């Protein structure tokens, strides 16, 4: 089954750009451009204009790449959250209240985190006292 193609031209472009720029050949190309620029330094007398060319070029590229990377990261993060939500929903005994946690504010997340830290602490204390946690199979004391 083929994945559904994104309707957004920007999403398709950012995915393509992330794929291309993440390849080793792209890194080699970037290093080659920097070396070519450095080698032309004596030709241009290491002038301010010569320096401005690389500074401006790298600044513009970095600025644009931030948006492409963020778009890709947002999409990947959302997909992972959906997959985790589905696992929580599908597992018997899982707490459905944990679905969509990323939408809670920091205080709410902190309270939930404290509850889980307490559960973990209690479980470790039980293990140290010789209790067996049936959910931990093969864990040595």
Phi, psi and omega in degrees: 000128179278142177294153178290132181283135181296140179282336184279125177296323179295318179297317178296316180295316182294324177295315178298313182297319178296321179295313182293312184287343178273003181271151180302324181297328178294320177296315179300318178298316180296317178297320179298317179297317180296317178297318178298317178298314182297320181291336178276357179306307180297326179298322180260010177065028181048042185289167176298321179296317178302316179290323181296325180301310182288321180298314180293315181299312182291325178295314180297314180297317180297315180302313181291321181294328178303317181291320179294316180295317180296319178298313179297316180296317178300315181295314179297317181297318179296320179296318179296318179298319179296318179296318178295319177301320180294320178297316178299315181297323187276339184273124179294134179090350178287154182271110180296343176296343179278351177297139173063031180301330183298347179271351181281158177278171186301320181296317179295317178298320180298317178298315179295317179300318180297320177299316180289326175296322177295315177301316180295317179298315178297318180296318178294321177298319178297319178297319179296332180269006176094001178289149179254127176267112183298342180278346180253099183265130176080007179279128181272145181273000000 
